[in-house]
């Protein structure tokens, strides 16, 4: 049985001990060293070449985000972030996932044995995934890093429909041949006749950044997204995507009416479903029903809610992620007349699980690398 070396990075000696002890409970892992800050971590990765790293975010001298960036640039290595479950921790974690971290685990409190048990289970599961991940894909598939100058959302403000961004210039096209979206589609009162639905899990925040940031302004369809993620983190993900996209991206709320040119991220802890609310109008419903495929939100739950909406041109996407959530839903939608079914290709997936399951069910019309998905969606929706 192969043993994998893990470097544990945290500025707290107490936390380094806890994480090291949790990892040591799996005989396949060996804690090869510990580091107390990001600078030490970068040096140890160069010297020891571990199979994986667990990385705290807030540390002196060099924080976890800067260390992650240096590691992914100089010696790409799978990194699992240890994140606090606060709103600020969630925002930093989303940035870390975009910079190349393969996943994250909530930091243990150290005071409740049940909490430690949950952390151990999640940490070991994600380490097993991480050591089989080819993170060199990140440097081969750089992200668009342009941030749009959008007004900051107020944390606790009630949701209101926002006007279309007609004043914004069209972004540079990712693929020169991509069709131009007609300006007429920017009308806030335009009926919804098409819908894009995206499901993703491990590696999803980076994949979503790549795809959503490349969809042009005045996109004549709403986009609904399920990303497997806990509460707080989905809100931070939506805010981050909104800052890099011409779409108006928000965390979904129960009762929201879908609008063309907007994207809605299912909130952690809730299933998201879509239903008719009138001619050419569709509403979001959130549910606390039991997890499906081990997840809430579940991609299959979202996809199945679209089955009765045969009047819509439905465009369905599955991207990187463990397991098979969404594959059966995509198959059902394909049989029910979905126009487009896209699976991310193995070459850009961090984990080729969910897309592989869809491909094996033979319900996919396009198998595409991450950077070509937005182009194909734009062509399909506009033409």
Residue pairs with C-beta under 8 A, 6 or more apart in sequence:
1 27
1 28
2 28
3 27
3 28
3 29
3 30
4 28
4 29
4 30
4 51
4 52
4 127
4 131
5 29
5 30
5 31
5 32
5 48
5 49
5 50
5 51
5 52
6 23
6 29
6 30
6 31
6 32
6 50
6 51
6 52
6 53
6 54
6 127
7 31
7 32
7 33
7 34
7 35
7 41
7 44
7 45
7 48
7 50
7 52
7 53
7 54
8 16
8 19
8 20
8 23
8 31
8 33
8 34
8 35
8 53
8 54
9 34
9 35
9 36
9 37
9 38
9 40
9 41
9 53
9 54
9 55
9 56
9 59
9 64
9 67
10 16
10 19
10 34
10 36
10 54
10 56
10 59
10 82
11 36
11 37
11 56
11 58
11 59
11 60
12 56
13 36
14 110
15 56
15 82
15 107
15 108
15 110
16 34
16 36
18 108
18 110
18 116
19 54
19 82
19 123
20 31
20 34
22 108
22 116
22 119
22 120
22 123
22 124
23 29
23 31
23 54
23 123
23 124
23 127
24 30
24 31
25 120
25 124
26 124
26 127
28 128
29 124
29 127
32 48
32 50
33 44
33 48
33 50
35 41
35 44
36 59
37 59
37 60
37 61
37 62
37 67
38 55
38 59
38 61
38 62
38 63
38 64
38 66
38 67
38 70
39 61
39 62
39 67
41 53
41 55
41 62
41 67
41 71
42 62
42 67
42 70
42 71
42 74
44 50
45 53
45 71
45 74
45 75
45 77
46 74
46 75
49 75
49 77
50 77
51 77
51 78
51 131
52 77
52 78
52 79
52 80
52 127
52 130
52 131
53 71
53 77
53 78
53 79
53 80
54 79
54 80
54 81
54 82
54 105
54 123
54 127
55 64
55 67
55 68
55 79
55 80
55 81
55 82
55 96
55 101
56 64
56 81
56 82
56 107
57 63
57 64
57 65
57 81
57 82
57 83
57 84
57 89
57 92
57 93
57 96
58 64
59 67
62 70
64 81
64 92
64 96
65 92
65 95
65 96
65 99
68 79
68 81
68 96
68 99
68 100
68 101
69 99
69 100
71 77
71 79
71 100
72 79
72 99
72 100
72 135
72 138
72 139
73 139
76 100
76 135
76 136
76 138
76 139
77 135
78 102
78 130
78 131
78 133
78 135
79 96
79 100
79 101
79 102
79 130
79 135
80 101
80 102
80 103
80 104
80 105
80 123
80 126
80 127
80 130
81 93
81 96
81 97
81 101
81 103
81 104
81 105
82 104
82 105
82 106
82 107
83 89
83 90
83 92
83 93
83 96
83 104
83 105
83 106
83 107
84 106
84 107
85 106
85 107
85 230
85 232
86 232
87 155
87 232
87 235
87 236
89 232
90 232
90 233
90 235
90 236
91 236
91 239
91 240
93 101
93 104
93 233
93 236
94 205
94 233
94 236
94 237
94 240
95 240
96 104
97 103
97 104
97 203
97 205
97 206
98 143
98 205
98 206
98 209
98 240
100 135
100 138
100 206
102 126
102 129
102 130
102 133
102 135
102 202
102 203
102 350
103 126
103 129
103 130
103 202
103 203
105 119
105 122
105 123
105 126
106 119
106 122
106 230
107 119
108 115
108 116
108 119
109 115
110 116
129 202
129 322
129 351
133 350
133 351
135 350
137 347
137 348
137 350
138 206
141 210
141 348
141 369
141 370
141 371
143 206
143 209
143 210
143 213
144 174
144 209
144 210
144 213
144 214
144 244
145 244
146 171
146 213
146 244
147 243
147 244
148 168
148 243
148 244
148 245
148 246
150 242
150 243
153 239
153 242
153 250
159 250
159 253
159 256
161 188
161 257
161 259
162 248
162 262
163 188
164 186
164 187
164 188
164 218
164 248
164 261
165 217
165 246
165 248
165 261
166 183
166 186
166 218
168 217
168 246
169 217
170 180
170 216
170 217
170 246
171 214
171 216
171 217
171 246
173 216
174 214
174 371
174 374
174 375
175 372
175 375
177 375
178 216
178 375
178 378
178 379
179 378
179 379
179 382
179 383
180 216
180 382
181 216
181 217
181 218
181 219
181 220
181 378
181 382
182 218
182 220
182 382
183 218
184 190
185 218
185 219
185 220
185 260
185 261
186 217
186 218
186 260
186 261
187 260
188 259
190 220
190 260
191 279
191 280
191 281
192 221
192 222
192 258
192 259
192 260
192 280
192 281
192 282
192 312
193 220
193 221
193 280
193 311
193 312
193 313
194 220
194 221
194 312
194 313
194 314
194 315
194 339
194 381
195 221
195 222
195 223
195 224
195 258
195 274
195 282
195 306
195 309
195 312
195 313
195 314
195 315
196 221
196 222
196 223
196 224
196 315
196 316
196 317
196 377
196 381
197 223
197 224
197 225
197 302
197 303
197 306
197 314
197 315
197 316
197 317
198 208
198 211
198 223
198 224
198 225
198 226
198 317
198 318
198 319
199 225
199 226
199 299
199 302
199 303
199 317
199 318
199 319
199 321
199 325
199 326
199 329
199 354
200 207
200 208
200 225
200 226
200 227
200 228
200 299
200 318
200 319
200 320
200 321
200 354
201 227
201 228
201 295
201 320
201 321
201 322
201 323
201 325
201 351
201 353
201 354
202 228
202 320
202 321
202 322
202 350
202 351
202 353
203 319
203 320
203 321
203 349
203 350
203 351
204 227
204 228
204 229
204 319
204 320
204 321
205 227
205 237
205 240
206 350
207 319
207 320
207 344
207 348
207 350
207 370
208 225
208 227
208 237
208 241
208 319
209 240
209 241
209 244
210 370
210 371
210 373
210 374
211 317
211 319
211 370
211 373
211 374
211 377
212 223
212 241
212 244
212 245
212 247
212 249
212 263
212 374
213 241
213 244
213 245
213 374
214 371
214 374
214 375
215 223
215 245
215 246
215 247
215 374
215 377
215 378
216 246
216 378
217 246
217 261
218 261
219 246
219 247
219 260
219 261
219 378
219 381
220 260
220 261
220 381
220 382
221 260
221 315
221 381
222 258
222 259
222 260
222 261
222 262
222 263
222 264
222 282
223 247
223 262
223 263
223 264
224 252
224 258
224 263
224 264
224 266
224 272
224 274
224 284
224 302
225 263
225 264
225 265
225 266
226 266
226 272
226 297
226 298
226 299
226 301
226 302
226 326
227 234
227 237
227 265
227 266
227 297
228 295
228 297
228 321
228 325
229 237
229 268
230 268
230 269
231 267
231 268
231 269
232 268
233 268
234 251
234 265
234 266
234 267
234 268
235 251
235 267
237 251
237 265
238 249
238 250
238 251
238 265
239 249
241 247
241 249
241 263
241 265
242 248
242 249
242 250
245 263
247 261
247 262
247 263
248 259
248 261
248 262
248 263
249 262
249 263
249 264
249 265
250 262
250 263
250 264
250 265
251 264
251 265
251 267
252 264
252 265
252 266
252 267
252 272
252 284
252 286
253 267
253 284
253 286
254 284
254 285
254 286
255 283
255 284
255 285
256 264
256 283
256 284
257 277
257 281
257 282
257 283
257 284
258 264
258 274
258 281
258 282
258 283
258 284
264 272
264 284
266 272
266 286
266 297
266 302
267 286
267 297
268 297
269 288
269 296
269 297
270 286
270 287
270 288
270 296
270 297
271 286
271 287
271 288
271 289
271 292
271 296
271 297
271 298
271 301
271 302
272 284
272 285
272 286
272 287
272 297
272 301
272 302
272 305
273 284
273 285
273 286
273 287
273 301
273 302
273 305
274 282
274 283
274 284
274 285
274 302
274 305
274 306
274 309
275 282
275 283
275 285
275 305
276 282
276 283
276 309
277 283
282 309
282 312
285 305
287 301
288 296
289 296
289 301
290 296
291 298
292 298
292 300
292 301
292 325
293 299
293 300
293 323
293 324
293 325
294 323
294 325
295 325
298 325
299 318
299 325
299 326
299 329
299 354
300 325
300 326
300 328
300 329
301 329
302 329
303 316
303 326
303 329
303 330
303 332
303 333
304 329
304 332
306 312
306 314
306 316
306 333
307 332
307 333
307 336
310 336
310 337
313 339
313 381
314 333
314 337
314 338
314 339
314 340
315 338
315 339
315 340
315 342
315 377
315 380
315 381
316 329
316 330
316 333
316 334
316 338
316 340
316 341
316 342
317 341
317 342
317 343
317 344
317 373
317 377
318 326
318 327
318 330
318 342
318 343
318 344
318 354
318 355
318 358
319 344
319 349
319 354
319 355
319 370
319 373
320 344
320 348
320 349
320 350
320 351
320 352
320 353
320 354
320 355
320 370
321 351
321 353
321 354
321 355
322 351
322 353
322 354
323 353
323 354
323 357
324 353
324 354
324 357
325 354
326 354
326 357
326 358
327 354
327 357
327 358
327 360
327 361
327 363
328 361
330 338
330 341
330 358
330 361
330 363
330 364
331 358
331 361
331 363
333 341
333 363
334 341
334 363
334 365
335 363
339 380
340 365
340 366
340 376
340 377
340 380
341 358
341 363
341 364
341 365
341 366
342 364
342 365
342 366
342 367
342 368
342 373
342 376
342 377
343 355
343 356
343 358
343 359
343 364
343 366
343 367
343 368
344 355
344 367
344 368
344 369
344 370
344 373
345 355
345 367
345 368
345 369
346 352
346 355
346 356
347 369
348 369
348 370
348 371
349 355
349 370
355 364
355 367
358 364
359 367
366 376
368 376
